[in-house]
Amino acid sequence: MLPDRRIVRTLGLFCAGACLFLGARWAFQYRTPGRLRELPPNGNELIAIRDGWAYFQMKEVFLPRMVTFRDARGRVFLRMRPALEPFLFHVMPVTGGEGRRIGEHRLTGRMFQRVHFSEREVVYFAYREQDVRSLGWQATIPGAGNTTEVGIGFAPVTLYSMRVSRGAPTEWCAGKKFPVVISTLDAQPLCIAGEKIYWIEIDPSSRATHACATLKVRHRNATTEKRLMTGLSPLSSLCVDAGDHRVVWLIAPPPGEYTPGRRFYRIDSARDQPALFLSNLDTRSHICRPVTVRDRVYWKRDLYAIAEAQYQDHLAEIWSANHNGEDRRIEFAFETSSVPSQLLVHRSRLYFDVYEGRIHNRKRSGTLLMRLETDTPQRAREIFRFPPKTTQFLMDGDFLYYTRDEERGPAQAGTAQGNLGAFRRVLYRHPLPP
């Protein structure tokens, strides 16, 4: 006996409605960004999002200062410096509700700079501005046949930590001061991997025409330190691997040269033996910081047609190698007119952003978030296209978070914004695909 047509039609309509409902729900979850809340204005730095909480380094003064400096030859010049203010640590829920102050550190006449943030603590250093010393470091310019003098400011800094749970500041290495470079914007002289601190120490007694920096390491609870490398450029920088926090990268220019070329040394904190991983001395290329994903190390290489042509079309490639730098191969190649994109690691997957470029000969506009699909070579998946006025993005759990500036009308006369419009920073959330 055949079923009644009305029953069949009813079941068909029910199935169609269920499909539409599930499709609409999927589209809402994976295609429609969710507006969460307004955040403190720009200047208050959003550090990270962990388990639905947003962590901030707050400011009380937003205007910088004009400060007089004297270089190694006694010449006086002006520099813009941040305001002298305390270190303030703040947290608020991403879905709404009041935030709270985790902790604060107030020292008269001190400058603060954040070094490290983890699930349990934030680490930063402090120094007195009057303790900053100038060093005139002389370096050659490859291919130019002459030398230049680079002004370097360094000072003894004290390292502090503040627990996320209670926020009381304590010294990270009790009684220890680290003489490091503090005047360059692109160099990070200290980094923390587990319970160890690595730093690039400046020796002011070295001759100005020679390299004068040393890489050192010390355990948090130890009283002795170990020298790992000598003869480094004072412009060398350190960073912790975004995918493997036991690995430290030393990014070092050639000693005695002022050049965009860099050498990348990989340091496993279990052995503390720096190993040269990658050498990039070509002035027409730029390499971002390598990151480790599972058993491979990835980095992005940008090749320009003209040396230092940062704003012209260039060829960009994502390379990978094993941990000792061997078995190198190109994982993904694309063309872009952007500055080098950053590489991010989330849940053992590699993400990167692309701005205003061409991918596989297709015209693009705006900023894209992409994910490298390691199981399908030579492919990268487009995850999300950021809307205009996006200022920052982070990933936590199953979600991509990003901030946008939304206009709130004209600013009032006499305010710091002058005649510019008033903006508020707003946090959005978008589900990440599996």
N, C-alpha and C positions, 0 to 999 in steps of 0.2 A: 504494500500500500504506500502510495507516494505521500509525502508530507504536505500539509495545507500550505498554499501559496502565501497566505497572510503570515504564517509562522516563518516561512523562509524570508519574506520581505522584512519582517520585524527583526529577525536575527541579522540580516544583511545590514539594516540601518544601525543596529546596535554595534556591529563590528566596525562599520565606517565611522561612527561617532567615537568609538574607543580609539581608533587609529588617529583621528583628528585630535582628540584630547592628548594622546601620548605625543603626537608630533608637535602640538603647541607647547606642551610642557618641555620637550627637548629643546625646542627653539628658544624658549624663555631661559632655560638653564644654560645653554651653550652658545647662544647668539646675542642675547640681550644683556648688556652690562647692568649691574645694579648700583645705584647711587646709595652710599652708606651714610656719610656724615661730612660736615665741615670740619676742617682741621685748623690748628693754629696757623697764622699767616707765614708766608715764606720768610726765611731767616731763622725760624725755629726748625731745626733739621730733623726730618723723619729718618731715624736710623734703621729700624727694622720692624717687621711684623712677625710676631710669634704667637701661635695658638689663639688668634683672634684679638691680640693686644698690639697696639702701635706704640713704639718707644721713640721718644724725642729727646734731643739735646736742645734745651730751651735757651732763649736769650732775653735779657732785660734791656739791652741797648742795641739798636740796629745800625746806627751810623758809625762808620769807621773813623779812624783818627789819622791825622797827618803828623808823622814823626820824623825828626831829624836824625840821620845816621852819619857816622864818620867811617870811611873805609880804611884799609891798611895803610894808605899813603897820606891819611889825614884829610882827604877831600870830604866835604860835607854835601849830602844830598838828602832829598825828601823821599819818604815811602809811606804808602797807605797801609795802616795796620788795623787789625780788629780792635774793637773797644775792650778795655780792661773790665772784665766782668766775671762773676763766679761761674762754676761748672754746675749746671742745673740738669737734672735727669727726671723725665716725666713719662707717664704711661696713661693710655686711655683705651677703652674698648672700641673696636672698629665699627660695631653696629650701633653705636650711640651710647649716651650716658656720660656722666662726669668722669674726667680724668683725675689723676692724683700725682703728687710730687713724690717720687721714689727717694730722692736724696739731693743734697746740694753740698758744694764745697766752696767756701768763701775764704780767699787769701788775698790780703791787700797787695796790690801792685804785681799780681801774677797773671801770666798768660797760660791758657789751658789748650791742649790739643788732644783729641781722641785718638787712640791707637787701635783698640780692639773691642769687639762686642760679642758676647756669647750668651747662651741661655741662662747662665748664672751670674755674669758680671759684665761691667763695662770698665775698660782700662784706659787711662789717659795720663799724660804727663803735664807738669807745671814747671815754669821757670820765671825768674825775675827778668824784666826787660833790661834793667841796667847791667845784667850779667852777660848780655849778648856781646860777643867779640867778633870782629871782622877779620877775615883772612883773604888776601888778594892772591888767588890761585891762578898761576900762569899756565896756559895750555895752548898747544898748537892747533891750527885749523887745517885739516887734511886738504891738500890740493890748492891751498891759498898761499902757502909759503911764508906765512907770518904767524904770530902768536897773539893771543888776546888774554886779557885779565878778567877773571870771573870773580865777582864779589860774593863771598860766602859768609853767612852769619852762623855762628854756633854758640852753644851755651850748655852748661851742666843742667840737666833736667832731672826731676824726681818723678818716679812712676807711682801712680796711685790706682786703686781699684775701688769700685763701688758695687756692692751686691745688689742684684735685681730684687731680692726678697726684702732687704731692709735699707740699703742705700747709705750706710755709714762709710765714709772714705777712710781707707787704710793704705799704707805704703805697700806696693807690690813686692819690692825688694828693700827691706828695711835698711836705712842708712846708706844706700847706694845711689850715686849720681852718675848719669850717663852723658858724657860730652859728645853731642851729636849736632848735625846740621839742622837748623830750624828755619832758615830763610828762603828755601826753595819750595815752590808750590807743588812740583811734580815728584818730589823725592819723599819717601817714607823711611826714616832712619831706624825705626824700631818695628818689630813685629813679634807676636806671641803665638807659639805653637804648643798647645797643651800646657805644661808647667815650665816651659823654657821661654826665655826671652833672647832674641837675636838683635844685635844693634851694630851700626856702622859708626865706629868711634873715630873722632877727628884728633889728630896729633898736631897741635899748632907749632910744635918745634921743628917740624919737617921743613925742608927747603920748599919755597913757593913754586919752584919749577918741577917738582916731583909730586907723585901721588902721596897723599897724606892721610889715608883712611884705612881702617882695619876692621874686619868682620869678627865679632866676638859672640859668644853664647854663654849663658849662665842659667842654671836651674833656679827656680823660684826660691827654694829653701836653702840653697847652697851659699857658701861664703867665698867660693873661688869661681873664677871665670876662665874660659878657654878661648884661645885665639885660633880662628879657622883660616883666615886669609889676610894677607898684608899687601901693601902696594896698590890699593884700590883707589879709584877716582872718588873724590868727596861728593860727587853727584850720584853715586850709586844708591840704589833703592832696594827695599825689601818688601815682600808681600807673602801672605799665607795662601796656599793653593785653595781655591774656592771649592774644589771637589774632594780634596783630601787634606784635612787640617793638620796632618802630621808632616806635611811637606812645605818647605819654605823655598821661595824663589829669590835669588839675588840677581838683580838687573843692573849690570855694570857697564858703563861706557869704557872705552879703551883708556888705560892710564895715560895721563898727560895730554889727552886730546879733547877738544871741544867739538863734538860731532853727534849727530843723531844715531850713530851706530851703537849697538848694544850687544853684550854677551849675557846669556841666560844660564845661570848655574842652579842646579837642582840639589836641594839639601834635604835628606831624610833625617828627621829629628831623632830617630833611633840610633843612627850612626854618626851624624854630624860630620860628614865628609863631602864638601862641595864638589860636584861633578859638572863639567861643562856640558850642557845639554844642547845649546843652540847658539850659533854666532850669526849676528846680523849686522854687518858693517857697511852694507850698501845704502848710500844716502837717498836712493830712490824708493826704498821700501820701508814699511813700518810693520812691526810685529807687536801684537797685544800680549798681555800676560798669559802664559800657558795655564791650562786647567786640566785636572785629572778626572777622567770618567771611567770607572771600572779599571781595566787593565791598559788603557791608552791615555796619552797626553795630547791635548788639542791646543792649537793656537791659530790665530787669524793673521794672515799676511796680506798687506796692501802694497801693490806695486804701482808707482806713479810714472807717468811718461816723462815728467820733469822733476828733478830733485826738489824736495820740499814743496811740491805743488799740492798743498793740502785741499784745495777747493776745486780741483779739476777731476775729470773722470779718471778712474783708475781700475785696475783689475784686482779683485779681492778673492782670496782662497782660504778655505779652512783646511789646515793640515793636521796630521796626527802621526804619532810615533809611539813606540813602547817606552817604558820607563827609563831606559838608558839612551834614548834618542835614536835608536835604530828602527828599521822597517818603516821609513817615512813614506807617507802617501797623501795625496789630495783627497779629502773627503767630500768637499763641495766647492764649486767655483761659481762666482757670479760677478756681474758688473754693477758698480754703484758709484754715485758721485758724493757719497757722504764721507764724514770723518770716520776713522775705524770704529766698528761696532764693538760692543763689549760681549764677552762670553760669560754665560751664567750656567750654573749647575743646580738642578733641582730634581730630587728623587732619582739620581743617577741618570739624568737625561741632560743633554747639552742644548741650551737655548742661546739665541743671539738676536739683536735688533738691527734693522736695516732702515736707513732714512734716505728718502728722495733718490731713488736709483732705478736701475734696470736689472731685472732678474730673468735670466733665460730670454733675453731680447724683448721682454715685456715692460712697458712703461709703468712706473710706480710713482705714487705721491704720498707723502706722509711717512709715518713710522710704522714698521711691521715688526711683530715678534714672531720669530721662526724657531723651529726645533729640528735638530739634526736627527734623521732616522737612520740609526747605525745598522739596522737590519736590512736596509735597502740602500746600497751605496749610491753616491752622487745625487742624493735627494735631500731636500729640506722641506719640512711641512710648515705652511703658514698657519700660525696659531691665532693671531689677533691683529687687527689693524687699529692702532690707537687713534682716537679722535684728535682734532686740533687742540692746541694749548695743553697737551699732556706734558707734565713736568717731571714725573718720576714713576718708576714701576718696580714692584717687588713681587715675590712669589712666596706663598706659605700654604702648606697643605694642598688642598684641591683647587686653590684659587690663585688667580692673577690679580694683584691689587695695583691700581695706578691713581695718580693725582692729577687734577685739572684745575686751571685757574678760571673761575667764573666771575664775570663782571657784576658788580653790585651798584652801578651808577657812578656818576662823577664824584671825585674826591672833593672834600670841603676846602675852601680857601685857607691858606696858611698851614696846611698839613705837609708832611714830608713828601707826599706824592705830587704836590703842586697841582697842575691842571690835568694830570693823568687820571684815568678811571680807577675806581676802587675795585679790588679783586679779592675773592676769597678762595682758598685752596680746598678742594672737595675730593674726598676719597671714594673711589669706585671699586667694584669687585666683579670679576668675570671668571666663571668656572674653566678650569683647564681640561682639555680632552684627555682621555686615557692614553 
